[in-house]
């Protein structure tokens, strides 16, 4: 049956088409294509407030990040921008997700522009400073933290919160990494106390960066004792040799059991196909090796005699860090200061030289330590 439109409706459609502007369809299409990018850009805070960028290693929902953001937003003096990992990436070190597609999703944080990503803390910093996501490319300060666990000594090589600060330094942006010496008896409220300790240092850095008197090529690693509110003061420290042993333990094949729940106890499809392939070869199937020279096709016979007796085995292991006693007894080492109840402040640099070191220590002495 043929559907015939009423004459009045046809007339109205003809009139609407006649009155349509030539570029109208293109504009509509363009607007539709730009919807996703506009959803990001409209969230940018384009105010004249100085920009602070914040990331962490424990993930977007971690209490250390939440308490820090609350304090920075409450100051009302900064444009606070956030990118944090979707999940815990504490020991991902300075890893970057090259040649991988990173998922970026907006997150509601009142008073800030925030995103979560599927990458690492270094990805967070690199993406933020690339200009691909935010309307700015260079904040005044990058803050990484507050990490749940110490980053003292050799832990800095594993620590992705320190790596995030280091990545900012590579871009020429001052940064601060913050870690709390979390213990079994620690509570989430300790993060709030940690923020109270760190905030004056953050404000001092922002003040002097805006004035142009902050040392170039310099960042700080702040290590807070397990009871931040009871700290004995701030101590300028050196990086120690303190480390933990990676202890590997064999574990049950829970991963294989989990897979069996979805496959009915059958081997994964890839293993089935591989086994079929091996069986076919063992039965005397021919493998063709095509050579480009003289367009000759060479066929190599594979017989039963070449069947492999190799039997693949799978084992599972899990690594844990076991603290190791450190015999270094100097009081100006990071782990020793934290152990004794002090806040450890260890400067690190894009390129170490005596002039940069002297400028950094002078700033710490005048802006942070004076009057404490």
TAVEN-V625768 format. One record per helix or strand of 3 or more residues. SS is the DSSP state (@ for helix, = for strand). FROM is the first residue (numbers start at 1). TO is the last residue. If there is no record, write none. Layout:
SS;FROM;TO
SS;FROM;TO
//
This chain:
@;7;19
@;24;33
@;35;41
=;50;55
@;63;75
=;78;85
=;104;107
=;112;117
@;121;130
=;141;148
@;155;158
@;160;170
=;175;180
@;189;211
=;218;224
@;228;230
=;234;236
=;244;251
@;254;263
@;269;282
=;286;290
@;293;295
=;297;301
@;304;306
=;316;323
@;334;339
=;343;349
@;354;369
//
